[in-house]
Each structure stands twice: as structure tokens, then as C-alpha cells.
Amino acid sequence: MSLPLLLLGTVACTPESEKSSATRPDAGTSRPSPFEDCAALVAAPSAAGDGTPQGDRLPELSLTCFTGGAPVALRDIPGPAVINIWASWCPPCRKELPAFQRLSEQTEGQLRVIGVNTQDSRDAAQSIGEDFGVRFPMLFDQGKAFQRALERNAFPMTVFVGADGGVRHIDASGTLDDAQLAELVRQHLGITVPA
């Protein structure tokens, strides 16, 4: 007889916010994305090419923009660009994301910073973006097509693309901090990151 009373007590302790969210008509709708729209990815940054010969091009692959709209063809993204491949379940990826956001802010107009979230859920990626203040454009690649096309399977992984669209370097050395990112950008893209 005490069991039914215990169950009644449990139901009565459910917070009102939990009860109402389950019955709200908008329950389950998505939150606004923290990431920038991908439309800006096709507008060229103001920096000129660095004169380095073109390397291999990005794969002929289109990925979905996290914010929606038409898929983005990777080869249509003008360089220079830094493309970070990450997942919310990857601790080194989460650790380095704030450095990529700072790089995006420090090099605005000279360099594009783009994220590719892969093998992940949209909700998990969105939560990381919100928690870490990541705002740069984000592509979504649940099936890791980009990594397969690059013939690499590392996490995290960063692709450095020159002004001519050629892949200059692929880094899979582990978590990158601000100083390492700045040095890689200087070395492979010829851009000095302001301090």
C-alpha cells in the first residue's frame, strides 16, 4: 500500500517547467543556431594570394550548412581558409574550438575559419557552439564524407587552404592552441595573426 503513495509523491514533485514543456506545441523545435550563415563562404576575403603554388584542391563535395540553405560546395569556398573538422564527443576538439573562434575574430577579412562537424548530432554540436561561443560558419557532415575524401580519419583535424584554393597543409597533430594556430597560418598561408 505504501508503493502507490510513493508514486503519487513522485509525480507531485515533478517541476512545473518539465510538465509544461512536454505538452507545449513548440516542444522539440530547434533553437536559433549560434553559427554564422554559410552564404558568406562564397564571398572572397580581402586578402590577396600569397604567391605559393597551388596544391591539391579540396574534394568535389558539397556539405549541408548548419543553419540551412543550399549545400556548400567545398571547392567553391575561396581561400585563404582554415577548416576545422570536429565532433562534440572528441575532448581535444572541444578544447581547441575557442582558439578557432579567436582566430576567426583576429583574422576577419583576411582568412575564413570554417567548421565541419562530423559523426555527431545537431543538438550536441549546437550545444557546444552555444557553450563555447563559437560563431564561425559550420558545415554538417554526419557521415564523415569530408574525412573519407581526404583519406584521413583523425580527430581533431585542420585543413589549411591557400588563396588559390589549394590545400597547403592538413594538421592532425592533436589539440591546437592560439600560438600553434597562428604559426601554422603564418607558415602555410602567409598570414600574420594579430596578437
C-alpha positions as CSV (number, residue, x, y, z in Angstrom):
1,M,0.0,0.0,0.0
2,S,2.9,2.4,0.6
3,L,4.1,1.9,-3.0
4,P,1.2,3.7,-4.6
5,L,1.6,6.6,-2.2
6,L,5.3,6.8,-3.1
7,L,4.4,7.0,-6.8
8,L,1.9,9.8,-6.2
9,G,4.5,11.7,-4.2
10,T,7.0,11.4,-7.1
11,V,4.5,12.7,-9.6
12,A,3.7,15.6,-7.4
13,C,7.5,16.5,-7.2
14,T,7.9,17.0,-10.9
15,P,8.9,20.6,-11.6
16,E,6.2,22.6,-13.4
17,S,8.7,23.5,-16.2
18,E,9.2,19.8,-17.0
19,K,5.4,19.2,-17.1
20,S,4.6,22.2,-19.3
21,S,7.5,21.6,-21.7
22,A,6.2,18.1,-22.6
23,T,2.8,19.4,-23.6
24,R,3.9,22.7,-25.3
25,P,3.2,22.9,-29.0
26,D,6.7,24.1,-29.7
27,A,8.4,21.4,-27.6
28,G,11.2,19.9,-29.7
29,T,11.6,22.8,-32.1
30,S,15.2,23.9,-32.7
31,R,16.9,26.8,-31.1
32,P,18.5,29.5,-33.1
33,S,21.9,28.4,-34.4
34,P,24.9,30.0,-32.7
35,F,26.8,29.6,-36.0
36,E,27.0,32.2,-38.8
37,D,25.2,31.5,-42.0
38,C,27.2,29.9,-44.8
39,A,26.2,32.4,-47.5
40,A,29.3,34.5,-46.6
41,L,31.5,31.5,-47.5
42,V,31.3,32.3,-51.2
43,A,32.3,36.0,-50.9
44,A,36.1,36.4,-51.3
45,P,38.0,37.8,-48.3
46,S,40.0,41.0,-48.9
47,A,43.5,39.3,-48.6
48,A,45.4,38.7,-51.8
49,G,47.0,35.4,-52.7
50,D,50.4,34.6,-51.1
51,G,52.1,33.5,-54.3
52,T,52.6,29.9,-53.2
53,P,51.9,27.4,-55.9
54,Q,48.5,25.7,-55.8
55,G,48.4,22.3,-54.0
56,D,45.7,19.7,-54.3
57,R,42.3,21.1,-54.3
58,L,39.5,20.5,-51.8
59,P,37.4,17.5,-52.7
60,E,34.5,17.8,-55.1
61,L,32.0,17.5,-52.2
62,S,29.0,19.5,-51.0
63,L,28.1,19.7,-47.4
64,T,25.0,21.0,-45.6
65,C,25.2,24.3,-43.8
66,F,24.3,24.0,-40.1
67,T,21.9,27.0,-40.5
68,G,20.2,25.5,-43.6
69,G,20.0,26.8,-47.1
70,A,21.7,25.3,-50.2
71,P,24.6,22.8,-49.7
72,V,28.0,24.4,-49.9
73,A,30.5,23.0,-52.5
74,L,33.8,22.9,-50.8
75,R,35.7,23.8,-54.0
76,D,33.6,27.0,-54.2
77,I,35.0,28.3,-50.9
78,P,37.7,30.8,-51.8
79,G,40.8,30.8,-49.7
80,P,42.6,31.5,-47.7
81,A,40.7,29.3,-45.2
82,V,41.2,27.2,-42.2
83,I,38.8,24.3,-42.0
84,N,38.5,22.5,-38.6
85,I,36.9,19.1,-38.5
86,W,35.5,18.3,-35.1
87,A,32.9,16.4,-33.1
88,S,31.3,17.2,-29.7
89,W,32.3,13.8,-28.3
90,C,36.0,14.5,-29.0
91,P,37.6,16.1,-25.9
92,P,40.6,17.6,-27.9
93,C,38.2,19.1,-30.4
94,R,36.2,20.8,-27.7
95,K,39.4,22.1,-26.1
96,E,40.6,23.8,-29.3
97,L,37.3,25.3,-30.6
98,P,37.7,28.5,-28.6
99,A,41.1,29.1,-30.3
100,F,39.5,28.7,-33.7
101,Q,36.8,31.3,-32.7
102,R,39.6,33.7,-31.6
103,L,41.4,33.1,-34.9
104,S,38.2,33.9,-36.8
105,E,37.9,37.2,-34.9
106,Q,41.6,38.1,-35.2
107,T,41.8,37.5,-39.0
108,E,38.3,38.7,-40.1
109,G,38.5,39.9,-43.7
110,Q,41.9,38.1,-44.3
111,L,41.1,34.5,-43.6
112,R,38.0,32.3,-43.4
113,V,37.6,29.9,-40.4
114,I,35.1,27.2,-41.1
115,G,34.0,24.3,-39.0
116,V,32.9,20.8,-40.2
117,N,31.0,19.0,-37.5
118,T,31.1,15.2,-38.3
119,Q,29.8,12.0,-36.8
120,D,27.7,14.0,-34.4
121,S,24.2,15.0,-33.6
122,R,23.0,18.5,-34.5
123,D,21.8,19.0,-30.9
124,A,25.2,18.1,-29.5
125,A,27.0,20.4,-32.0
126,Q,24.7,23.2,-31.3
127,S,25.2,22.9,-27.5
128,I,29.0,23.0,-27.9
129,G,28.6,26.1,-30.1
130,E,26.5,27.8,-27.6
131,D,28.6,26.8,-24.6
132,F,31.9,27.8,-26.2
133,G,30.7,30.9,-28.1
134,V,31.6,29.5,-31.5
135,R,30.1,31.6,-34.2
136,F,32.0,31.0,-37.4
137,P,30.2,29.2,-40.2
138,M,29.6,25.5,-39.6
139,L,29.1,22.7,-42.1
140,F,27.5,19.4,-41.1
141,D,28.9,16.1,-42.2
142,Q,27.3,13.3,-40.3
143,G,28.7,10.6,-42.5
144,K,32.3,11.8,-42.4
145,A,32.4,12.2,-46.2
146,F,35.0,15.0,-46.0
147,Q,37.4,12.9,-44.0
148,R,36.9,10.0,-46.4
149,A,37.6,12.3,-49.4
150,L,40.8,13.5,-47.7
151,E,41.7,9.9,-46.9
152,R,42.2,10.8,-43.2
153,N,40.4,9.7,-40.1
154,A,41.9,11.8,-37.3
155,F,40.2,13.9,-34.7
156,P,40.6,16.8,-34.5
157,M,41.9,17.7,-38.0
158,T,42.5,21.0,-39.6
159,V,42.9,21.8,-43.3
160,F,44.8,24.9,-44.4
161,V,43.6,26.2,-47.8
162,G,45.6,28.8,-49.8
163,A,44.2,31.9,-51.5
164,D,44.3,29.9,-54.8
165,G,42.1,27.1,-53.3
166,G,45.0,24.6,-53.0
167,V,45.3,22.5,-49.8
168,R,48.6,23.6,-48.2
169,H,48.6,21.5,-45.1
170,I,46.5,19.0,-43.1
171,D,47.2,19.0,-39.4
172,A,46.2,16.1,-37.3
173,S,48.8,16.6,-34.5
174,G,46.2,17.0,-31.7
175,T,44.8,19.9,-29.9
176,L,45.9,23.3,-31.3
177,D,46.2,26.4,-29.1
178,D,46.3,30.0,-30.2
179,A,50.1,30.1,-30.7
180,Q,50.2,26.9,-32.7
181,L,47.3,28.0,-34.9
182,A,49.0,31.4,-35.5
183,E,52.2,29.7,-36.5
184,L,50.5,27.2,-38.9
185,V,48.6,30.1,-40.5
186,R,51.8,32.1,-41.0
187,Q,53.8,29.1,-42.2
188,H,51.2,27.6,-44.6
189,L,49.1,30.6,-45.6
190,G,51.5,33.5,-45.2
191,I,49.1,35.5,-42.9
192,T,50.3,37.0,-39.7
193,V,47.7,36.6,-36.9
194,P,47.5,39.8,-34.8
195,A,48.3,39.2,-31.1
